[in-house]
Amino acid sequence: MANRANTANTADTASTGADRAGAEPRRGGPERPAASHRSRRERPSSSRRRFRYGPYLLILPSLAVLCVVLVWPIIQMVWISLHSYTLRHLNSGSPEWNSFAHYVSILSDGYFWRVFANTIAVTAIMVVLTMVLGTLVGLLLHKLPRWFSTIVAVGLMLAWATPVLTASFVYRWMFWTERGLVNYLLQVLPDWLVGSGWDDYNWFIDAASLFTILILIVVWQSFPFVAVSVLAGLKSIPHEMYEAARVDGAGPWRSFWSVTFPMLRPLFALILILQIIWDFRVFTQLFVLANGFQNRDVFLLSYYSYQQGFAATPANYGMGSAIAVIMTVLVLVITAYHIRMMIRQGELR
Amino acid sequence: MERVERLMPAKIAAVAAALLFAAACGGGAPEGGNAAAGGELDPADAPENLTIWVMGSAQEPLNDFLQNEVGGQFQETYPDTEITVEWIPWDGYADQFQTALAAGEGPDIVEIGNDQNALWASSGALTDITELVGAWDETPNLNPEMLEYAAYDGVQYGVPWYGGVRTLWYRADWLRELGYEPPETWADVEEVAEAIEAEYDVPGFGAPSRFQNGLWSLIWSTGGELAVQNEDGSWEGQIDSPEAVEAFEWWASLTESEISPQSYVGENELIPLADMANGQLGMYIDGSWAIGQMEEQNDEFIEDLAPGVIPGRDGMAPAMAGGSNLSVWANSASPEFAFEFITLLNNQENAARWSELAGFFPAYPALLEDERYQTDPMLAAGARQMTDVRFPPNTPNWAYATQDLDLFHVASLRIAEGEDAATVLGEVNAELTEALNRPIE
């Protein structure tokens, strides 16, 4: 999906580029294509027109590939979600149109909304923690002497580069009942500090405690990316601006919000949207922590979709697809909003 | 539909053969398997290959038996047919079934866990073998309840191959030293468990909360039911009855009174299995197959382990009848020959051999009267338990309610965490009823 966001960006860059060539004032989205057509027609020089086909020809191969690997499967997914499509239909008989029965049953199901609310809450906590922690570490890296900052950055990148599956298993072992490191440490710590009975505590049953570990893994693996991106951004801000802020009597807090943040606004917007999209789809970590599909209290949307489509008895491809469609629509809405904001702010120039 | 048409001539032949056979025998006990329905099959039509999918991990003696012994017997009549045995691990087997089904491939003969029969039958994975089974001369000798449980919606999809039950595993050396017989009632379990803990300082009994087959046993032992089917075909959950409440409460009380460790809450039998293998537990309930797994983990105490029957409220509890059927896969190109192989593999002689090799119990009640099931201590308890078995409701939604929704564990977990059993079971029973009546897409 990160790919999709990038492609969307590229496509928009191309069209705004065309607008700019047409020297039309850019306003709302819908008029844009018309505007660029008009400008193209008005151009007298045929050499200019031929030149402008170039970019489209260049993106044609990647568009074709995207259609095959992305657009076609999405069309399939939507089609499947609108039909009764289970194991039985796979083998014999064709899937039957069921007039939105999957959507009706999901959207009227209290359980789905519980999963939905959990997904939003868990995603929000992950994104906020990742952004705050990443930014703080980025600022820290900027302040550290170069050699030290390199060491810290390498350490961060190791967390970031650890395969998701490996990290998930390590965390699962650390929180293991009786034998896990975390339970052991909590048991060893004085009772007045952390309470007692930790060696028996099972982290993986209760939704709140399992989500805590999930958030921990995801944040641990994603804040280095934010930190390093912020660091790169910080290096591009001229020193003079901070000096000016200091002369005006701004402390660190004020100079962050008055200099750093406005300067890095496009960067933050991009990282934020990527984090939302990534964290919204978290699956692998949950798959390892929940260890199966028995505990329905800990489902998130992506997990629920997979369970319906592949682990249900019998597998219900239609229902799984319907949930996936709902997720896709949500991600597209977020992405579309983001692109709109960026165009508004003229960041795609 | 095509499949049925293709089968028709064979079915007619089979019925005809059965009628002839019945006439010839005049109602006497059938002898030998030579006059089976498949006897009408022409060896010249036999396929080049028959593939059988067996569940579990390949064990050399079992593989040898299927491939060479039974395969060899089959080739005496059908010399051109190669028998291929493929082992499908239980873990993730459904994926493999689904993939084969989607690709229009798969085996000719397949082992199906008896409680999975309704699921795969309703998914179109299995061939209707009603008439072939009706015509087979060994059919009347099979356990009739197991046979019925291999049918779904009035259609026969399999024949029972073997049965398995859970039993009580206990430390025979400790019980001997303490002077106890293996407990058969709930009160006995508590008494013996407390004595073990006092003497050996390990938990006396393991009661994991994820224990649904076992919970069914406990409910049956109090006279309760899981669910009943109304005349209109709809289902009604019964686990809010006082009997079921009593069973759930007893199971949770074992954790509450610290007879069973708190850390078993949320776990299945695998954790007590490991503790049992390592000498850290006195008793727990598991299948006969658990002995092999325990031996793999630690064989130090394996000689000291012995099985007993499942303790019920007032005596031996009925066990959930586990086991497997043999079915003909929907995509088999030669279903008649596949069934012919089943009749050979599952005749009394081969069924007895298989059960002996695999550590299960044959689906022929007559075979259970064999002396070895009375005298061998590792078999006697299971054989006794086999005389009182029950089946869960025969609907594909049972798998949905117990696997997807995991209702029995949800209930047992909530009760173990201190909620009121009657309230919890009232709620969960409503969910069970709703789940069992879910329309099948």
Interface residues (C-beta under 8 A of the other chain):
Chain A: S84 T86 L87 R88 L90 N91 S92 G93 N98 T177 E178 D200 N202 F204 I205 F293 Q294 N295 R296 Q307 F310 A311 A312 T313 P314 A315 N316 G318
Chain B: A94 D95 Q98 L101 A102 G104 L119 S122 S123 G124 A125 R210 P261 Q262 S263 V265 G266 A330 N331 P396 A399 Y400 Q403 D404 L405 D406 H409 V410 L413 E441
